């Protein structure tokens, strides 16, 4: 399963409840749609933007999925999050005016480009839209906090279990099954994000498969026993299962 054909324009997009149009009056949604620029689809491994580039637009993911990463001074990459349809990318640039991370497509995907000058003008005209932007910023702050919890002093098994629960919740929010989904990211991406080795990630997934808690086949994941999966991360699961991967 891929995140494709998830939406058209803002007024009738099925992602509206996850994106900036959420809660806005119909006339304001139309005005927001009028400033959106449609970019050509991005292919897997193609960059949306690069760390250090000047930011002139924010990007709402329409289909596909992306990984965000920073390049360290030694040239190594650190993945800081995975992004899915309905999420806004590029807001890390609002303070410096330049992107502080890079974003690359994990699969074929598309985004809606929101030019900052026009978005700022609309926010000044429609306070509700400004509130929505603040809501997205608050969500990002909460996601950063939750990632600290995820990547804290936890075992490899806990990290993998929390990661799967996070994905389950995110797929559910998009209207897909919380029990069966694909991993759009590679094993090495998961390992990089969680601070584990690829071998450890593969071993932990295999162990969960052996215990019958999940069924793993290539990139397909089926959570066979969600209660047992949550039990592996008690008492964190009630908090972490709702966390974002962004």
N, C-alpha and C positions, 0 to 999 in steps of 0.2 A: 504494500500500500504506500502510495506517495501522496504528499499534500498537493494535489493539483485540482484544478477546476473548482476552487473554493470560493471564488467571488468574482463579481464583475465590477460595476462602479459603486461608489459609496452608498447611494440610497437603497440599493437592493443587494448589497454584498452580505453574504451569510456570516462574515467575520465582523460585522459592524459592532456586535456586542462585546468584542474583544479589543476593538481598535478605537481610534479617536472619535468616531461618530456616536459612541455609546451614550445614550441619554440625551442627545442633542435634538432640538426641534427639526422637523423635516426641512424647513427652509435653510437652516444653518448647515445641515448635512449636504444639501445641494451646493451651497456656497463653497464648502470644503472640497467637494468633488470637482468643482470648477478649477481649483488650483493644482490638482493632482496631475503630474506628468507620468505618462506610461513609458517605462523603460522596456527595452527588449528583454526577453527571457535570458537568464544567466544559466550557463552550463555548469555541471559539476566541476569543482576546483577553480571556478572563475571568481575573481574578486569583485565585490561590490564597491569597496573602498579600502584604502591602505592607511595604516598608521602614519600620522604626520601630515597627511593631505589636508588642505583647507576644506572645511565643511561648509557647503552652500545649501545642503538639503538634508532632511531627515527621510528615512525610508520605512514604510510600512510593508511588512511581508504579506504578499497576497497568496503565494503558493511556494512549495518547496521548504527547505530548511537550511540554516546557515550555522557556521561556527565562528565565534569571535575569539581572536587571540592577540597577544602582545608579543612583540619581538624584543628580546632582552639585549643588552649591550654586547653580549658574546655571540649574538646571532641565533640563539636558540629561541624556540617558540613556546609560549605558555597559553594553553586554551583557557579562556575565562568564562565561556558560556556557549550554550547552543540556543538558537533562536528559531521560532516556529511561526506559522501564519497568525496574523492579527497583532504581532508584536512590532514595536517601533524600534528601529535601529539608528544609531548615530547620536543619541542624546548624550553620550559621553563626551561629545565635542563642544557642548554648549558653553562650557566655562572657558576653554582655551581657544575656541574657534577652529580647532584642528582635531581630527580624529585621534584619539588616544589608543585605539586598537584597530585591527584589520578585521574585515568580514569577508568570508569566502563561502560560496555555495557548496553544500554537501550533496546536492542533487539538482536537477533542473528546477529552476524556480523563477519567480517574478516578484517584483516589488512595485509599490506606488511611491513615486518620488514627491516629496513635499518641500518645495523651495522655501527656505527660511524667511526671506523678506515677506513673501506673501502669507506665510503661516503666521508670522508675528502680527501682520496687519489684521488678519482675521481674528486673532486672539484679542486684539485691542477692541475690535468691533463686537465680538461675541464673548462675553465673560464666561459662558458655559464651556466654550472651547478651551479657553485658558485654564479652567478648572480641570478639564480632561488631560491637558498636557501635564499639569501638576500631579494628577493622579498617576500618570505613567511614570513620572519622575519618582514618586513615592514608591511605586511598585519596584522600580529598579533598586532603590535603596534597600527595600525589604529583601529583594533577591540577593543582593550582596551580603546582607546579614545571614541569610539562610545558607549561602555557600560557605561562609565561615564555619557554621555549624556542621555542614556536610563534610568539609575537609579538615575538621578538627581532629581531636584525639580519638579516632575511631578505627576499628579494625577494618581490614580489606573487605571482609564479608559484609560489615555494616555499610560501608561506602557503596558497594555494588547494590545492596538491597535498597538503600535510600535512593540511589540513582534510578533504579527501575520503578520505584514508587512515584518518583517525580515525573518520569515519562508517562506513566499510567495516568496520573492526574492531568497532565497536559493534553494527552490524546483525548481524554474524556471531555475536557473543556471545549475541544474542537468538534465534538459530536461523534467521535470515533469510539471504538471499543477500548475500555480501560484494561481489558484482560488479554487482548491479543493485538500486537502491533509490530512494526518493523523498527529496527535501529538504523536511522539514516546515517549515523556516524560510524566510523571504523573503530576496531578494537583499540588501535593506537591512540585515537582521539579520546576515547573513554579513559584510557590509562593516563594520558597527559592531563586531562581535566581533574581526575581523582587523585593524582600524585602516586600512581601505582605503576608497576611494570606491565607490559602486555601479557607476559606469562601469568602474572597474578590475576589479571582480569579474566583471562581464559580459564584459569583453574577455578576461580570462584563461580563463574557462570556454569562450568561443568559440574561443580559440586551441587549447586542449586538444582540443576537438571537431574542429577543422580538422586537427590532427595525427593524429587517429584514436586518441588515447590514451583518450579518454572519448567517450561519445555523450550529448549533452544534448538533451532535449526537454521543454520547460516545466520542471517540477520533477523529472522522472525523470532519473536518472543511471545510465548503464551504463559500468563501467570495462572498456574493451576490452583494454587492455594494462597490467595492474597492475605488471609489472616495469618498464616504461618510466616509469610514474607514480612509482614508488619511486626510480628513477634520477634523477628531477628534483630530489630532495631529499637525495641522498647527501651526507654519511654519516649524515644525521639519521633516515632512514626506519626503521631497525631499532628506534630508541627511540620516535620520534614516532608510528609507526603503531599502537602499543599504548596511546597516551595517551587520556585521557578528555576529553570535551567538557564535563564538569560543572564 
